[in-house]
């Protein structure tokens, strides 16, 4: 007897882009830019969150990762659409880390 294929239900994801806050001092003071797509929605209380697992920020003789970062809950923006606020720290590299905060882009902007 054949097993019935089970398909995991897809929910939705969000695109995002942002910049880290400045780190280091003097001539080494700098920030990084990043962009990507969140993971699928994860139910959380009466809302949901998303996980971000980004391998690289932009390259400036080094890069940082955004690992296992979780968004905040959905923030309604009208017409049944929403965004998420995200805050956290990059991984350490070149003896420093960067703070960041940004909002995801709207889910399904054209639908």
N, C-alpha and C positions, 0 to 999 in steps of 0.2 A: 504494500500500500504506500502510495506517495504521500510525503508530508506536505501539508499545505504551507506555501511560502508565507512567512509573516513579514509584513512591511512595517517598519517603524514609522509612526505618523510624524510627518514634518510639521513644524509649527512655523516659525519665522525667524529671521536674522536681521541685523541692522548693520549698515556700513558705518564706519567711523573714521575720523581723521583728527589729528591734534598735534600739539607741540608740548614738550616738557617745559617745566620751569627751568630757569638758569641754574647752573651749578658751577662750582669751583670759583676761583678768584683771579683777578688780574688778566693776563693774556690768555689764560686757559678757560676763562668764563665762557660758557656756551650752553646751547640747548639742542634738542633733537626733534625731528618731525616723524610722524608715523601715520599709517593708514591701514585699514583692514576690514574684516567682517567678523561680527560676533558669532558665537555658537548659537545653537537652537535655544528657544525659550525654555526656562526651568521654572516650574511652578514654585511660588514662594508666597505663602499666606494667601491673601485675596488678589495678588498680582503675580508677577513673574520677573525674573532677572535673566541675564545672559552672562556667559563666561567668555573672557577674552584671553587668548593664548597666542601672543604675537612674538615671532622669533627675532625680528630685528627692527630697530629704529633706523633712521637714515644714518649714513656712515660719515664719521668725522674723526678719522684715525682710530675709532672704536665705535661700538654700538651697544645698545642695551636691549633687553627683552621686557615684554609685559607678560608675565607668567601668572596664570590662574587668578586673573583679576576679575572680580564680579561687579556687574553694574548695580545700580540702585533699582528700585521698582519702576514700573511704567509711569510716565508722566504724560497725561492726556494733553494733546495740542489741538483738538477739534476734529470734526468729521470722522470720529472713530480711530484716529491715528494717535501715535504716542512716540516718545523718545525716552532715553534713559540717561541719568547723570552717572558719571564715572569718575572716581578719584582713587589715587594710589601712588605707588612708587615703582620705578623701574628696578631691574636687577642691577647689581653692582658691577662696574667695569671701570678700569683705569682709576681705581681707588675712590670712586664716588657713585652716587645714585641721583636720580632726578624725581621730583614730585610731578604729578600731572593731574589735571582735571579737565573734563570735556563732556559734551553731550553727544550721544549717538545721533545719526541722521534718522529721519522719519522712516518707519517701516512701510514698505510697499508705496512709495511716493506717487506712483502713477495709477494705482488701482483704486 
